[in-house]
Amino acid sequence: MSELDVNAKRKGQINIVLQDQNSVETTKKPSASVGTGFKDRFKIIEETFSSFIGMDDMKDLLKEIYANVMISQKREQAGFKTEPQMLHMLFKGNPGTGKTTVARKISELFYEIKLLSKGHFIEAERADLVGEYIGHTAQKTRDLVKKALGGVLFIDEAYSLARGGEKDFGKEAIDTLVKHMEDHYQDFVLILAGYPEEMDHFLYLNPGLKSRFPIIYHFPDYTIDELIEIAKMITRQKEYRLSKCAIQKIRIHLYQMKREQKLSTSNGRYIRNMIEQAIRRQAFRLVAKNLFRPSDLLYLTEEDFHFTEENRL
């Protein structure tokens, strides 16, 4: 996980991110990065995801995709048949596990390695696809796909399209998406995302849909150690540091949250909010005690972390 997604999308607003112009479920396997020369070939992926915590499987998956690009080029030069990769993806995971952030980075990476011609990122939700009358949904969905051609269309909580029964226009949106997935797969990537159980149910309701996604990736909840690393990373980015006692206090709190089965509803996003709250409390503490030395300004201490019932959820 790198920059945690802090730009919340307003209801009904399509979020488009442009890039700078300069069906196999993944399973744990040994890292592909062995040998200096081998690592150099995947430098672009390492750099793009250098500040992500965990996600080794995702990095290996992207290396496989990039390796396929390189081999296809070699096969074409040798006169062998080559075919474009179909790269539509389905992401399953709890909130705060990095689904949106990874999707955005994928659009950037695929542009850099010339899998996508534009590499822009469009984030949409049910309201952006589903219309109010017969024919309206298909047109809205076609228009959205047209905007996304050359880039990535990311639809979070995609299972909401299947709600409402047979008369709901969400089914029309799904049917339209499926058609365009087949027609434009050479320069268009669709990523559907959502909670694991809901996405499994979504695929069960639409049995023909799963076969359209050659890549299904499960975003696991972060471990306690990974959450601590995320906390350290966020504080470094903000030019703060965590004291040893603060780290210990956070770790004890996270273990308690895990034990009470409350942590999976927050994950990395919870850590970001925790650090931001601690920074505010540190500021209040320093002003109240008239402490302005560089070391005082730098460190967040155990005094700055207050875990109440309200901020557990």
Buried (B, 14 or more C-beta within 10 A) or exposed (E): BBBBBEEEBEEEEBBEBEBEEEBEEBEEEEEBBEEEEEBEBBEEBEEBBEEBBBBBBBBBBBBBBBBBBEEBEEEEEEEEEBEEBBBBBBBBBBBBBBBBBBBBBBBBBBBBBEBBBBBBBBBBBBEBBBBEEEEEBBEBBBEBBEBBBBBBBBBBBBBBBBEEEEEBBBBBBBBBBBBBBEEBBEBBBBBBBBBBEBBBBBBEBBEEBBEBBBBBBBBBBBEBEBBBBBBBBBBEEEEBBBBEEBBEBBBEBBEEBBEEEEBBBBBBBBBBBBBEBBBEBBEEBBEEEEEEEEEBEEBBBBBBBEBEEEBBE
